[in-house]
């Protein structure tokens, strides 16, 4: 089954959406599917205002039409609400081609943070975008409930995973023996990193990642170790060298880094918001509190072996099978047309969020 996946999030961006679709492509191929991507790398791009690392595509209708003709997909999935996603959506609507979408980013809150545009205005745009599809894939139950209240329709569960072979406890201490409180992710205002960096905590704070707020935070918090981006084994050793993973974001929709930290045996300290409330078992795999300092100190006392066990419940194989099952379900609902599943091994959902 050939699946065209349209996404505005792609290399050289480094974020959870890109990592999700990279791994999904590998897993889908292993299940007999044939994912083909439509990304900004195929178009002229402009830097995103206030975040030049993100390139905004200028997709042409004729090119998108030619790609559809060349790929001839059985199914279409739109990952993002940006220019590539919007142009693909319009093409599908005008030609009565069913498609699914996924909700990865709280776009309205990000726009409000960066440009001061009221979130309510953007929510109307995002709702219209997703409701025109045959189904919108959502990573957690709490987010699904919120989107239903906001008028989103045809919501489908689609959880994520972490590589538990790469991310695992290791006998390394890159940052010394004192308690190490770690953050991994984009260094940007919407991630609310200052809420972590301003905490009075023993030991050391470490930030792994890059982004538009990096220089500002380095100047304001010289006692914090900023490592820049890390990948693969280097990233895994950063997790394993730490004692608590602090997740200060209030706007993420999931947080793959939470599962990576848990797979590494790191208890989580976070606010009780979407993402953490779906993944963290209070008092066992982490501590959720509106007092982030109290959560971080309490998480320091948890049994790390139990944290690792919880992460093993999430697998990329299951993530890919859920994705395929959602596509089959959505297409059948939209047009009474089943995906030719004999060519794809679609398994039972073992865990959904």
C-alpha positions in Angstrom: 0.0 0.0 0.0 1.5 3.3 -1.1 0.8 6.1 1.4 1.6 9.8 0.6 2.5 11.6 3.7 2.6 15.4 3.5 4.5 17.2 6.2 5.9 20.7 6.7 8.2 19.3 9.5 11.2 17.7 7.9 15.0 17.9 7.8 16.9 19.9 8.7 14.4 20.5 11.5 15.1 18.5 14.7 11.9 17.9 16.7 9.5 15.2 17.8 7.4 15.4 14.6 10.3 14.8 12.3 11.6 11.9 14.5 8.1 10.4 14.6 7.8 10.2 10.8 11.4 9.1 10.3 10.8 6.1 12.5 7.2 5.5 11.2 8.6 5.3 7.7 11.0 2.5 8.7 8.3 0.6 10.6 5.7 1.0 7.8 8.2 -0.4 5.3 8.8 -3.4 7.5 5.0 -4.0 7.5 4.8 -4.0 3.8 3.6 -0.5 3.2 5.3 2.0 0.9 5.4 5.5 2.5 6.3 8.4 0.2 6.9 11.9 1.6 6.0 15.3 0.3 8.1 17.9 2.2 9.4 21.4 2.1 12.7 20.2 0.6 10.8 19.9 -2.8 9.9 23.6 -2.9 11.3 27.1 -2.6 11.3 28.0 1.1 11.4 31.1 3.3 12.6 31.4 6.9 9.8 31.4 9.5 9.6 34.8 11.2 11.2 34.6 14.7 12.4 31.1 14.0 14.6 31.0 10.9 15.6 27.4 11.4 12.1 26.4 10.3 11.7 26.9 6.5 8.2 27.6 5.2 7.5 26.1 1.8 5.9 27.9 -1.1 4.2 24.9 -2.7 2.9 25.1 -6.3 -0.4 23.5 -7.2 0.9 22.1 -10.4 3.8 20.4 -8.7 1.5 18.9 -6.0 -0.7 17.6 -8.8 2.2 16.1 -10.6 3.4 14.4 -7.4 0.0 12.8 -6.9 0.0 11.5 -10.4 3.5 10.1 -10.1 2.9 8.5 -6.7 -0.7 7.3 -7.2 -1.2 6.7 -3.5 -3.8 4.4 -2.0 -4.0 6.6 1.0 -3.0 10.2 1.9 -2.0 11.4 5.4 -1.4 15.1 6.2 0.9 15.6 9.2 1.0 19.4 9.6 -1.2 22.4 9.1 1.5 24.4 7.3 1.8 25.3 3.6 2.6 21.8 2.4 -0.3 20.4 4.4 -2.7 23.0 3.3 -1.9 22.6 -0.4 -2.2 18.9 -0.1 -5.6 19.2 1.8 -6.9 21.5 -0.9 -5.9 19.2 -3.7 -7.6 16.2 -2.0 -10.8 18.2 -1.3 -11.1 19.4 -4.9 -10.7 15.9 -6.2 -12.7 14.1 -3.6 -9.7 12.1 -2.3 -10.1 11.0 1.3 -7.3 11.8 3.6 -6.4 11.6 7.3 -4.5 14.2 9.4 -2.7 14.2 12.7 -2.6 16.8 15.5 1.0 17.2 16.6 1.4 20.8 17.7 -0.7 23.3 19.6 -0.4 25.7 16.7 -2.8 28.3 18.2 -0.8 28.6 21.5 2.5 28.8 19.6 1.2 31.6 17.3 -0.1 33.5 20.4 3.3 33.1 22.1 5.3 34.3 19.1 3.0 36.8 17.3 0.4 37.8 19.9 -2.5 36.5 17.7 -5.3 35.4 20.0 -5.4 31.6 20.2 -9.2 31.5 19.6 -8.7 32.8 16.1 -6.2 30.1 15.2 -8.3 27.3 16.8 -11.1 28.0 14.2 -8.5 27.6 11.4 -7.1 24.4 12.8 -10.5 22.9 13.5 -11.6 23.6 9.9 -8.3 22.1 8.6 -8.8 18.8 10.4 -12.5 18.4 10.2 -12.3 18.3 6.4 -10.5 15.0 6.6 -11.7 11.4 7.2 -10.1 11.3 10.6 -7.6 13.1 12.8 -5.0 11.1 14.7 -4.3 12.2 18.3 -1.6 10.9 20.6 -3.3 11.0 24.0 -6.7 10.6 25.7 -6.6 14.0 27.4 -5.8 15.8 24.1 -8.6 13.8 22.4 -11.1 15.0 25.1 -10.0 18.6 24.7 -10.2 18.5 20.9 -13.7 17.0 21.1 -14.8 19.8 23.3 -13.4 22.2 20.7 -15.5 20.7 18.0 -13.0 18.4 16.3 -14.6 15.3 14.7 -13.6 11.7 13.8 -10.8 11.5 16.3 -8.5 8.4 16.1 -6.0 7.3 18.8 -2.4 7.1 17.7 0.3 6.8 20.4 4.1 7.1 20.1 7.1 5.2 21.4 10.8 5.3 22.2 13.7 3.1 21.1 14.2 1.2 24.3 17.4 -0.4 22.9 19.1 2.9 22.4 17.6 4.6 25.4 18.4 2.5 28.5 20.2 2.9 31.9 23.9 3.0 31.5 26.8 3.2 34.0 27.9 6.7 32.9 28.0 10.1 34.6 28.9 12.7 32.1 27.8 15.6 34.3 29.3 14.5 37.7 27.9 12.7 40.7 25.7 15.5 42.1 22.0 15.3 41.3 21.5 16.1 37.6 18.2 17.6 36.4 17.8 17.3 32.7 15.8 19.0 29.9 15.9 17.7 26.3 14.2 19.5 23.5 13.8 22.7 21.5 15.1 25.8 23.3 12.2 28.1 22.5 9.8 30.3 24.4 6.8 28.0 24.0 8.7 25.2 25.8 8.6 27.3 29.0 12.2 26.3 29.9 12.6 29.3 32.2 10.2 27.6 34.6 12.8 24.9 35.0 16.0 27.0 34.9 14.7 29.4 37.6 14.1 26.6 40.2 16.2 26.4 43.3 17.5 22.8 43.0 20.5 20.9 44.4 23.2 19.7 42.0 23.2 20.7 38.4 20.8 21.6 35.6 21.5 20.5 32.0 19.8 21.6 28.8 20.2 19.5 25.7 18.9 21.1 22.5 19.0 24.2 20.3 16.6 26.9 19.3 15.9 30.6 19.1 16.0 31.2 22.8 19.4 29.6 23.4 21.6 32.7 23.5 19.2 34.5 25.7 18.9 31.7 28.3 22.7 31.1 28.2 23.3 34.7 29.2 20.6 34.7 31.9 21.5 31.4 33.5 25.3 31.0 33.3 25.3 28.3 35.9 23.3 25.9 33.6 25.1 23.6 31.3 23.8 24.0 27.7 25.2 21.2 25.5 23.6 22.0 22.2 22.0 19.3 20.1 22.8 15.7 20.7 21.8 12.6 18.7 22.0 8.8 19.0 24.4 7.4 21.5 25.5 10.9 22.6 21.9 11.8 23.5 21.3 8.4 25.2 24.3 9.0 27.4 23.0 12.4 28.4 19.7 10.8 29.6 21.6 8.0 31.4 23.9 10.5 33.1 21.0 12.3 34.7 18.7 11.7 37.7 15.5 13.5 36.9 13.9 14.6 33.6 12.2 18.0 34.0 9.5 18.7 31.4 8.3 22.3 31.9 6.2 22.6 28.8 2.5 23.3 29.2 1.7 23.1 25.4 3.1 19.9 24.1 0.6 17.3 22.7 2.7 14.2 23.8 6.5 14.6 24.3 8.5 11.7 22.9 11.3 12.9 25.1 9.2 11.7 28.1 9.3 8.1 26.8 13.0 8.4 26.0 13.8 9.6 29.5 11.6 6.8 31.1 13.3 4.2 28.9 16.6 5.5 30.3 15.3 5.0 33.8 14.7 8.7 34.5 11.7 9.7 36.6 9.7 12.7 35.3 9.0 16.0 36.9 6.3 18.0 35.1 3.1 20.0 35.3 -0.2 18.1 35.3 -1.0 18.8 31.7 -1.6 16.9 28.4 1.3 14.6 27.7 2.6 14.1 31.3 -0.8 13.2 32.7 -1.2 10.5 30.0 2.3 9.0 30.3 3.3 9.4 33.9 2.1 7.2 36.8 2.0 9.6 39.7 4.5 8.6 42.4 5.9 5.7 40.4 7.3 6.9 37.1 7.3 10.6 38.0 5.7 13.4 39.9 3.2 15.9 38.5 2.6 19.1 40.3 1.9 22.8 39.7 4.9 23.3 42.0 7.6 22.1 39.6 10.4 22.3 42.2 8.5 20.1 44.6 7.9 17.6 41.7 11.6 17.6 40.8 12.7 16.9 44.4 10.1 14.2 44.9 11.0 12.5 41.6 14.6 12.3 42.8 13.4 9.7 45.4 11.6 7.3 43.0 12.6 3.8 42.1 14.2 4.1 38.6 13.7 0.4 37.7 9.9 0.9 37.7 10.3 3.9 35.4 12.1 1.8 32.8 9.4 -0.9 32.9 6.7 1.5 32.1 8.4 2.8 28.9 8.6 -0.8 27.6 4.8 -0.8 27.1 5.2 1.5 24.1 6.7 0.2 20.9 7.2 1.6 17.4 5.8 -1.5 15.8 2.5 -0.9 17.6 2.6 2.8 16.6 2.9 1.8 12.9 0.1 -0.7 13.2 -2.2 1.8 14.8 -1.4 4.3 12.0 -2.3 1.7 9.3 -5.5 0.6 11.2 -6.6 4.2 11.5 -6.1 4.8 7.7 -8.1 1.7 6.9 -10.9 2.7 9.3 -11.0 6.3 8.1 -11.1 5.4 4.4 -13.8 2.8 4.9 -15.9 5.4 6.9 -15.3 8.1 4.2 -16.1 6.1 1.1 -16.9 2.5 2.1 -13.5 1.6 0.6 -11.2 -0.8 2.4 -7.4 -0.5 2.1 -6.1 -3.7 0.5 -5.0 -5.1 3.8 -3.7 -8.4 2.3 -0.6 -6.3 1.5 -0.1 -4.9 4.9 0.0 -6.7 8.3 -2.3 -4.7 10.5 -2.2 -5.9 14.0 -4.3 -5.4 17.2 -3.8 -2.2 19.1 -2.2 -3.2 22.3 -2.1 0.2 23.9 -3.7 3.5 23.0 -3.6 6.9 24.5 
